[in-house]
Amino acid sequence: MADILTPFVYWAQTENQITLKVDLTDVKDVNVDMDEKKLEVIAYGQGARGLNNYRFNLDLHSSINTEDSMFKVINRQVNFTLRKKCSAWWPRLTSQPQKPSWLKIDFDKWTSEDLDDNEDEKRDICNDYPGMYDKLHKEEFGYEKEDFKKVYLIIYNLCQFVGFIYILIVMGIMYSRDGPASMKETYTTVGNAMKFIQLLQFLEVMHSLFGYTKSSTLVSFVQVGGRTFILFSMIEAEPRMQTKPVIFYLFLVWSTVEIFRYPYYITQLLKIEISFLTWLRYTIWMPLYPLGFLCEGIIILRNIPYFEETQKFTVSLPNSWNFAFHFPSFLKIYLLVFCLPLIYMLMSRMNQMRYKKLCKSKLRKKYA
């Protein structure tokens, strides 16, 4: 008689049921003995030790409803659905704290759709039971699983924070040493760093587009695209603008906003709540955003005569495309028509986010 071996069994749960996946293929002669707190299964099939008889016993943590519980044999495995007698989260599957070596957690179920395959109601069990997924992963493998997306976003936000801190420190050292005279050297000194950081921020548009973050793709594109337009088309393209004091103030405003935004994002990814940092993140924009818009408007306004003179970015007739574009006129139209609506959109968005974060947190504390 062949030895009786134990197959690998993978389990997952919701509040209402337990699912078991028995890792056996080509199963024959399945015998199931089930009662309220015990499950015994004997089957012949292809498992980790080849074609053999396999058997396992489970003393369950709590009672199940045997009449509503069922199993199904398919080519790749044997699936069990055990209906809980009382709807509740079980701290473990077995009655004993010591888990058998052949019993594994079915992590696929933790991120799948509803276990009943109910098309009308999708669920993410990781969100239903925050922290439990990491706890079970640590119990199973001895370490907590870190999501690649989370690690990547932490590294990205940290790099951006370091970049803006570097710009502020360099500007501060220059100003403390040379006073207002240092302002005309701002772009020469930190312009390359600012250009690199700004181009890197286009990743934030991709983050929202591919679901890495919950921010609006349109708002992210408007913010990043607007800054890039100012930095490359208005400052980089016109050397005479690079020595103006307004560049110092613009870089100061941009960097001050970001040195609070990126640490806040990092703490959120790490699930660390720092009330003062949250308040700064959703309050400091109120004076700084208007100052930033003012600096950008001054740069555009001062650049119009320069571009009238150089005709840079202007397309004149005649040409092979039979197309004309007058860049200074575009800048005037932008200031008169598009600038205020974009400012309103961004400020309204930030105000809504501020209300959600700060006002609701106060209500939670009040009624806690």
C-alpha positions in Angstrom: 0.0 0.0 0.0 1.3 3.4 -0.9 2.3 5.9 1.8 -0.3 8.4 2.8 1.2 11.9 2.1 0.0 15.4 2.9 -0.7 17.9 0.1 -0.1 21.6 0.2 -3.3 23.4 1.2 -3.8 27.2 0.6 -6.4 29.1 2.6 -8.0 32.5 2.6 -11.1 34.0 4.3 -13.7 36.7 4.3 -16.0 37.5 7.2 -18.5 34.9 5.9 -16.4 32.0 4.5 -13.2 30.1 4.3 -11.7 29.0 1.0 -9.2 26.1 0.6 -7.2 25.2 -2.4 -5.8 21.7 -2.3 -2.7 21.5 -4.6 -3.5 18.2 -6.3 -4.1 17.6 -10.0 -5.9 14.7 -11.8 -7.7 13.9 -8.6 -9.6 10.7 -8.2 -11.5 9.0 -5.3 -12.0 12.0 -3.1 -13.4 11.2 0.3 -14.4 14.2 2.5 -15.4 14.0 6.1 -16.7 17.3 7.4 -18.3 18.4 10.6 -18.7 21.7 12.4 -15.1 22.0 13.6 -13.2 19.4 11.7 -12.3 18.6 8.1 -10.7 15.4 6.8 -9.9 14.9 3.1 -8.4 11.8 1.4 -7.7 11.8 -2.3 -5.6 10.1 -5.0 -3.8 12.5 -7.3 -0.7 14.2 -8.6 0.9 16.3 -5.8 4.4 17.4 -4.7 5.4 13.7 -4.4 3.9 12.5 -7.6 0.9 10.2 -8.0 0.0 9.1 -4.5 -2.7 8.9 -1.9 -2.9 12.2 0.0 -4.6 13.1 3.2 -4.9 16.0 5.6 -6.9 16.9 8.7 -7.9 20.3 9.9 -9.2 21.1 13.4 -10.9 24.4 12.6 -10.7 27.5 14.8 -14.5 28.0 14.9 -17.6 26.3 13.6 -18.8 26.1 10.0 -22.1 25.4 8.5 -21.7 22.0 6.9 -24.9 22.2 4.9 -23.8 25.4 3.1 -20.2 24.3 2.6 -19.1 22.6 -0.5 -16.1 21.4 -2.6 -15.3 21.1 -6.3 -12.8 19.0 -8.1 -11.2 20.5 -11.1 -8.2 19.5 -13.2 -5.7 21.7 -11.4 -6.8 21.5 -7.8 -9.6 20.8 -5.3 -11.5 23.9 -4.1 -13.4 24.0 -0.8 -15.8 26.7 0.3 -16.6 26.5 4.0 -19.4 28.7 5.2 -18.8 30.2 8.7 -21.5 29.7 11.2 -21.0 33.2 12.6 -19.7 36.0 10.4 -16.4 37.1 11.9 -12.8 37.3 11.1 -10.8 34.3 12.3 -7.4 35.0 13.7 -6.2 31.7 12.2 -7.6 28.7 10.5 -6.7 26.0 13.0 -7.7 25.6 16.6 -4.0 25.3 17.6 -1.7 28.3 17.3 1.0 26.1 15.7 0.3 26.0 11.9 1.1 22.8 10.0 4.0 23.2 7.5 1.8 22.1 4.6 -0.8 24.8 5.3 -0.1 28.0 3.4 -1.9 31.3 3.0 -3.5 31.9 -0.4 -2.3 35.4 -1.1 -3.8 35.4 -4.5 -7.2 35.6 -2.9 -6.2 38.7 -0.9 -6.1 40.8 -4.1 -8.7 39.0 -6.2 -12.3 39.8 -6.8 -15.0 38.6 -4.4 -14.5 35.0 -3.5 -18.1 34.2 -4.7 -17.2 35.6 -8.1 -20.1 38.1 -7.6 -19.8 40.4 -10.6 -22.0 43.1 -8.9 -19.7 43.5 -6.0 -16.0 43.6 -6.3 -13.8 43.7 -3.2 -10.2 44.1 -2.1 -9.7 42.1 1.0 -6.4 44.1 1.7 -8.5 47.2 2.1 -11.3 45.4 4.1 -8.8 44.3 6.7 -6.0 46.9 6.9 -2.7 45.6 8.4 -3.9 42.0 8.4 -2.3 41.2 5.0 1.1 42.3 6.2 0.7 40.4 9.4 -0.1 37.2 7.7 2.7 37.7 5.1 5.2 38.1 8.0 3.9 35.0 9.7 4.1 33.0 6.5 7.5 34.1 5.2 9.2 35.7 8.2 9.2 39.2 6.7 6.7 41.8 5.6 6.2 42.1 1.9 6.9 45.6 0.6 5.0 46.6 -2.5 7.3 47.6 -5.4 5.1 50.5 -6.1 5.3 51.8 -2.5 9.1 51.4 -2.4 9.4 53.2 -5.8 7.2 56.1 -4.7 9.2 56.5 -1.4 12.4 56.7 -3.3 11.0 59.1 -5.9 9.6 61.5 -3.2 12.8 61.3 -1.2 14.9 62.2 -4.2 12.6 65.2 -5.0 12.8 66.3 -1.4 16.6 66.2 -1.4 16.7 68.1 -4.7 14.6 71.0 -3.5 16.4 71.1 -0.1 19.7 71.3 -2.1 18.4 74.3 -4.1 17.2 76.1 -1.0 20.4 75.5 0.9 22.6 76.8 -2.0 20.4 79.8 -2.4 20.4 80.5 1.3 24.2 80.2 1.5 24.7 82.5 -1.5 22.2 85.1 -0.1 23.8 85.1 3.4 27.2 85.6 1.8 26.5 88.1 -0.9 23.1 89.5 0.0 20.7 90.7 -2.7 23.6 90.7 -5.2 23.4 86.9 -5.2 20.0 86.9 -6.8 21.3 87.5 -10.3 23.4 84.3 -10.0 20.5 82.1 -8.9 19.8 80.5 -12.3 23.5 80.1 -13.1 24.0 78.3 -9.8 20.9 76.1 -9.3 19.3 76.3 -12.7 20.5 72.9 -13.9 19.3 71.2 -10.7 15.9 72.8 -11.0 15.6 71.7 -14.7 16.5 68.1 -13.8 14.0 68.1 -10.9 11.3 69.7 -13.0 11.7 67.1 -15.8 11.6 64.4 -13.2 8.2 65.7 -12.1 6.6 64.5 -15.3 6.7 61.1 -13.6 4.0 62.4 -11.3 1.7 62.6 -14.4 2.5 59.0 -15.2 1.9 58.0 -11.5 -1.7 59.3 -11.6 -2.3 58.0 -15.2 -1.2 54.4 -14.3 -2.9 54.4 -10.9 0.2 54.7 -8.7 -1.4 57.7 -7.0 -4.9 59.0 -6.6 -4.3 62.5 -7.9 -5.9 63.9 -11.0 -3.9 63.4 -14.1 -5.2 66.7 -15.6 -4.3 68.7 -12.5 -0.9 67.0 -12.3 -0.2 67.8 -16.0 -1.3 71.4 -15.7 0.9 72.0 -12.7 4.0 70.2 -14.1 3.5 71.5 -17.6 3.0 75.0 -16.5 6.2 75.0 -14.5 8.1 73.4 -17.3 6.8 76.0 -19.7 8.0 78.8 -17.5 11.4 77.2 -16.8 12.3 76.2 -20.3 10.4 78.5 -22.6 10.6 81.6 -20.5 13.8 81.4 -18.6 16.1 78.9 -20.3 15.3 80.3 -23.7 16.0 84.0 -22.8 19.4 84.6 -21.2 18.4 88.2 -20.2 15.7 86.9 -18.0 18.0 84.5 -16.1 19.7 87.3 -14.1 16.4 89.0 -12.9 15.7 88.9 -9.2 12.3 87.4 -9.9 14.0 84.1 -10.7 15.3 84.0 -7.1 11.8 84.5 -5.7 10.2 82.0 -8.1 12.7 79.3 -7.1 12.2 80.1 -3.4 8.4 79.7 -3.7 8.6 76.5 -5.7 11.1 74.9 -3.4 9.4 75.9 -0.2 6.1 74.4 -1.3 7.8 71.1 -2.3 9.9 70.6 0.9 6.6 70.1 2.7 4.7 68.2 0.0 7.2 65.4 -0.6 7.9 64.5 3.1 4.1 64.5 3.6 3.7 61.9 0.8 6.5 59.8 2.3 4.8 59.7 5.7 1.5 58.8 4.0 3.2 55.9 2.2 4.7 54.7 5.5 1.4 55.2 7.3 2.8 57.7 9.7 0.6 60.6 10.8 2.3 63.9 11.7 -0.4 66.5 12.3 1.8 69.5 11.9 3.3 68.3 8.6 -0.3 67.6 7.3 -1.3 71.1 8.3 1.7 72.7 6.6 1.1 70.6 3.5 -2.4 71.8 3.1 -1.9 75.4 4.4 1.4 76.8 3.2 0.2 76.8 -0.4 -2.3 79.6 0.5 0.2 82.4 0.6 2.8 80.7 -1.7 0.7 79.7 -4.7 -0.5 83.3 -5.4 3.2 84.5 -5.0 4.3 81.8 -7.4 1.6 82.8 -10.0 2.6 86.4 -9.6 6.3 85.6 -10.2 5.4 83.5 -13.3 3.2 86.3 -14.6 6.0 88.9 -14.2 8.4 86.6 -16.1 5.9 86.1 -19.0 5.2 89.9 -19.1 8.9 90.8 -19.0 9.7 88.3 -21.7 7.1 89.6 -24.3 9.4 92.5 -25.5 12.4 90.1 -25.6 10.6 87.7 -27.8 9.2 90.5 -30.0 12.9 91.4 -30.6 14.3 88.0 -31.1 11.3 86.3 -32.8 12.2 83.1 -31.1 9.4 80.4 -31.3 7.7 82.6 -33.8 6.8 81.0 -37.2 6.5 83.6 -40.0 5.0 83.4 -43.5 5.8 82.3 -46.1 6.9 78.8 -45.2 6.3 75.3 -46.6 3.5 74.5 -44.1 1.7 77.8 -44.8 1.3 78.3 -41.1 2.0 81.3 -38.9 2.5 81.6 -35.2 3.4 84.7 -33.3 4.8 83.7 -29.9 4.5 87.1 -28.1 0.8 87.3 -29.1 0.3 83.8 -27.6 1.9 85.0 -24.4 -0.5 87.9 -24.2 -3.5 85.7 -24.9 -2.3 83.2 -22.2 -2.0 86.0 -19.6 -5.4 87.5 -20.5 -7.5 84.3 -21.2 -5.9 81.2 -19.8 -4.0 82.3 -16.7 -6.9 83.1 -14.4 -8.9 80.0 -15.1 -5.9 77.8 -14.5 -5.1 79.6 -11.3 -8.7 79.2 -10.2 -8.7 75.4 -11.0 -5.5 74.7 -9.1 -6.5 76.9 -6.1 -10.0 75.3 -5.9 -8.5 71.8 -6.1 -6.1 72.6 -3.3 -8.9 74.1 -1.2 -11.1 71.0 -1.6 -8.2 68.8 -0.6 -7.5 71.0 2.4 -11.1 70.7 3.6 -11.1 67.0 3.2 -7.9 66.5 5.1 -8.0 69.2 7.9 -11.7 69.7 8.5 -12.6 66.0 8.5 -9.7 65.2 10.8 -11.0 67.7 13.3 -14.4 66.1 13.2 -12.9 62.7 13.8 -11.0 64.0 16.8 -14.1 65.7 18.2 -16.2 62.6 18.1 -13.4 60.1 18.9 
